[in-house]
Amino acid sequence: IKNNNPFKKLNDEIFVYVARKQREIDELKRLEQFRREFLADVSHELKTPIFAAQGFIHTLIDGAVDDEKVRDKFLSKAAKSLDGLDALVKDLVALSQLETGEVKMSFGRVDLTHVTQEVFDQLESIAQAKKASLTIRTTQPGPVWVKADSQRITQVMTNLVENAVKYGNENGRVVVNLEEDKKHILVSIRDNGPGIPPEHLSRIFERFYRVEKSRSKDRGGTGLGLAIVKHILNAHKTKITVMSKVDKGTTFRFKLDRME
Ligand code: ADP
């Protein structure tokens, strides 16, 4: 008898409609919350280097400028804060363009050994400062061709190798391994540094997420490096994974389409 109730169908439809609207409202709330948190994070991150630079400059104006030693020290500290600010703004722009899909990827045939070598050259001085060794391993000598956006994939390799050096140990070892299978090149970036505790692993690709806040900031990171890496690889329709063991080291892996 119940099933013949003419109101039952209407009732069901209303129920489905209300449930859908509720989901839409929840999604909007989630987005709003995300936007609010993002804005709070960005303002906080911007404030830090601005306050620091301001502090040094005002102290100089207030008289510290007369002492030559103090002057040089404070000027270089102010400059360092402003360099950090510059890097942060650049990374923010890059990330926001990647997130909104504003950047057009320009895919072509890219030699990953060449990219890696370029990245090693670029990071030579920070590697030397930590006495870290940078090694590339390939199955065969010669170029390793993949389909990629050359500039963006260079950015990915730079961020990952730089992190491996920055967070790695003194005298550490960083190895980039390029392995071939039928269709792909498997890329891994491995270090023998302090590793990342398991409870942090799933979060390191979030923007501004740092395992050790003060330590990472000292090392000049913007906290956006891995978020940028993730987005660039997304645009290459591939995913990055990370494996890490405390006191043993960390390995990041992803694969790219091979080209002949
Ligand atoms: P940051 O600008 O702080 O380096 P990233 O997004 O590049 O930001 O990295 C996020 C955090 O992940 C870092 O602050 C650091 O704590 C951790 N991390 C990244 N790579 C490594 C690594 N190779 N070894 C240990 N910790 C790492």
Boltz pocket constraint, residues with backbone or C-beta under 6 A from the ligand:
constraints:
  - pocket:
      binder: B
      contacts: [[A, 159], [A, 160], [A, 163], [A, 164], [A, 167], [A, 168], [A, 191], [A, 193], [A, 194], [A, 195], [A, 196], [A, 204], [A, 206], [A, 209], [A, 210], [A, 211], [A, 212], [A, 216], [A, 217], [A, 220], [A, 221], [A, 222], [A, 223], [A, 224], [A, 225], [A, 226], [A, 227], [A, 250]]
      max_distance: 6.0
